[in-house]
Amino acid sequence: MDNASRKAVIERYLAAYNAFDIDGMLAVLTPDVRFENLAGGEVNAEANGIDAFRGLAEQGRQLFSARAQQLSGLAFDGDTAHADIDWRGTFAVDVPDGPRAGTTLELKGRSEFTFVGERIAKLVDRN
């Protein structure tokens, strides 16, 4: 798979994420996908396998009324793509000891997409 094709897969994933299209997100992942979300260097969410990933995605759909990941940069290193991401989300519910419903949060982060064949096998989000 060439880098242009990998970029197209990443763009499909981001479009599905932004649209809360969980089936669309899962369509570009391997069955044994590994996901990690790191905030401040600490893992605060993780999933091993597509069923666990679906569970996290369902939680995210309930947590936000709107969200968007925008690709702002992309570099490739073998089978891994390093993406600069601008993220924005509006909370749908009050978070205990956190933001209240209606609060919008904006972050800049970096995501690593590792491919096996034509699908994403590992996704690491850092912010």
C-alpha positions in Angstrom: 0.0 0.0 0.0 1.4 3.4 -0.9 1.3 6.6 1.2 -1.4 8.2 -0.9 -3.6 5.1 -0.2 -2.8 5.2 3.5 -3.7 8.9 3.6 -7.1 8.1 2.0 -7.7 5.5 4.7 -6.9 8.0 7.4 -9.2 10.6 5.8 -12.0 8.0 5.7 -11.5 7.2 9.4 -11.5 10.9 10.3 -14.6 11.6 8.3 -16.4 8.7 10.0 -15.2 9.9 13.4 -16.5 13.4 12.7 -19.9 12.0 11.6 -20.2 9.7 14.7 -20.2 6.8 12.1 -18.9 4.0 14.2 -19.4 1.4 11.5 -17.4 3.6 9.1 -14.6 3.9 11.7 -14.5 0.2 12.2 -14.4 -0.5 8.5 -10.8 0.7 8.2 -9.5 -1.2 11.3 -8.0 -4.7 11.6 -10.0 -7.1 13.8 -7.2 -7.0 16.4 -6.7 -3.3 16.4 -4.8 -1.7 19.3 -5.9 1.8 20.5 -4.4 4.1 23.1 -5.3 7.6 24.0 -2.6 9.5 26.0 -3.1 12.8 27.8 -0.1 14.3 29.4 1.9 11.2 28.7 -0.5 9.0 30.6 -2.8 6.4 29.0 -6.4 7.4 29.8 -8.2 5.1 27.4 -7.3 1.9 25.5 -8.8 -0.9 23.6 -7.6 -4.2 22.3 -9.6 -5.6 19.5 -12.4 -4.2 17.4 -15.2 -5.0 19.9 -13.4 -3.1 22.7 -12.8 -0.2 20.2 -16.5 -0.2 19.3 -17.3 0.1 23.1 -15.0 3.2 23.4 -16.5 4.7 20.3 -20.0 4.2 21.6 -19.0 6.0 24.8 -17.6 8.9 22.8 -20.8 9.2 20.8 -22.7 9.7 24.1 -20.2 12.1 25.6 -20.1 14.6 22.7 -22.8 16.4 20.8 -20.3 17.5 18.2 -16.7 16.7 17.5 -14.2 17.1 14.7 -10.6 16.0 14.0 -8.9 18.0 11.3 -5.7 16.8 9.7 -3.1 19.6 9.8 0.0 17.6 8.9 1.0 14.1 7.9 4.4 12.3 7.6 5.1 8.7 6.8 7.7 6.3 8.3 7.3 2.8 6.8 3.9 1.4 7.7 3.2 4.2 10.2 1.7 7.6 9.5 2.3 10.5 12.0 -0.6 12.9 11.8 -0.9 16.4 13.4 -4.5 16.8 14.5 -6.6 19.8 15.5 -9.5 18.5 17.6 -12.6 20.2 18.8 -15.5 18.7 20.8 -18.6 19.9 22.5 -19.7 18.0 25.5 -23.3 16.6 25.5 -23.3 15.7 29.2 -21.8 17.0 32.4 -18.5 15.2 33.2 -18.0 14.6 36.9 -15.4 17.0 38.2 -14.9 18.2 34.6 -16.6 20.2 31.9 -20.3 20.8 31.8 -22.6 20.0 28.9 -22.3 22.6 26.2 -18.6 23.3 26.9 -16.4 23.2 23.9 -12.8 22.0 24.1 -10.1 22.5 21.5 -6.8 20.5 21.5 -3.8 20.0 19.3 -2.5 16.5 19.2 -0.7 13.9 17.3 -1.9 10.5 16.1 0.0 7.5 14.9 -1.7 5.2 12.5 0.1 1.9 11.9 -1.0 -0.2 9.0 -1.2 -3.9 8.3 -2.2 -4.3 4.7 -4.9 -1.8 3.8 -6.2 -1.3 7.4 -5.2 0.4 10.5 -3.8 -2.0 13.1 -2.7 0.4 15.8 -3.9 3.9 16.6 -2.2 6.1 19.2 -3.7 9.5 20.0 -1.6 12.0 22.0 -2.7 15.3 23.3 
